[in-house]
Amino acid sequence: MKPVSGKKFAKLIERHGWVLLRIQGSHYVYGKPNSDVRLSIPIHKDRILKLGLQRHLMKMANLREKDL
C-alpha cells in the first residue's frame, strides 16, 4: 500500500464526496451526507499516516488501494 500524508488523504476523500465537518486541534473530522460514518484524520504537516490507521480510514471510506 502506498503511504500518504494526512493532507493528501484528506484531499483524496474530499474528491470522493466527503465534507469537512469540523476541526479539533490537528484532527479534521469528515462526514458524508445521509451517513453516520465519521472520519477523523490527523494532519501534522506532511507526516505520513501509520499503515494501520490508513487501512482503517480507507475501509471506513470505502476506498481501495487503486484510489490512492
C-alpha positions as CSV (number, residue, x, y, z in Angstrom):
1,M,0.0,0.0,0.0
2,K,1.3,3.4,-0.9
3,P,1.8,5.5,2.2
4,V,0.2,9.0,2.2
5,S,0.2,12.0,4.5
6,G,-2.9,13.2,6.3
7,K,-3.2,16.2,4.0
8,K,-3.1,14.1,0.9
9,F,-5.6,11.6,2.4
10,A,-8.0,14.5,3.3
11,K,-7.8,15.8,-0.3
12,L,-8.5,12.3,-1.6
13,I,-11.7,11.7,0.4
14,E,-12.9,15.2,-0.5
15,R,-12.8,14.2,-4.1
16,H,-14.9,11.2,-3.2
17,G,-17.8,13.2,-1.7
18,W,-16.7,13.6,2.0
19,V,-17.3,17.0,3.6
20,L,-15.2,18.7,6.3
21,L,-17.5,19.0,9.4
22,R,-15.1,20.4,12.0
23,I,-11.5,20.7,13.1
24,Q,-10.5,19.6,16.6
25,G,-6.9,20.5,17.2
26,S,-4.9,18.7,14.5
27,H,-7.7,16.3,13.6
28,Y,-10.0,17.0,10.7
29,V,-13.4,15.3,11.0
30,Y,-15.2,14.4,7.8
31,G,-18.6,13.1,7.1
32,K,-20.9,12.3,4.2
33,P,-24.5,13.5,3.8
34,N,-27.0,10.9,4.9
35,S,-24.4,8.8,6.7
36,D,-23.4,8.3,10.3
37,V,-19.8,7.4,9.5
38,R,-17.2,10.0,10.6
39,L,-13.5,10.0,9.7
40,S,-11.0,11.7,12.0
41,I,-7.8,12.4,10.1
42,P,-4.7,13.6,11.9
43,I,-3.0,16.3,9.9
44,H,0.5,17.0,11.1
45,K,2.3,18.9,8.3
46,D,3.5,16.3,5.7
47,R,3.8,13.4,8.2
48,I,2.8,10.0,6.8
49,L,-0.2,8.2,8.3
50,K,0.6,4.9,10.0
51,L,-0.3,1.9,7.9
52,G,-2.9,0.5,10.3
53,L,-4.7,3.9,10.6
54,Q,-4.6,4.4,6.8
55,R,-6.1,1.0,6.2
56,H,-8.8,1.6,8.8
57,L,-9.7,5.0,7.2
58,M,-9.8,3.5,3.7
59,K,-12.1,0.8,4.9
60,M,-14.4,3.2,6.6
61,A,-14.4,5.5,3.5
62,N,-14.9,2.5,1.1
63,L,-11.7,3.3,-0.8
64,R,-9.4,0.8,-2.5
65,E,-5.6,0.9,-3.0
66,K,-6.1,1.9,-6.6
67,D,-7.9,5.1,-5.4
68,L,-4.6,6.3,-3.9
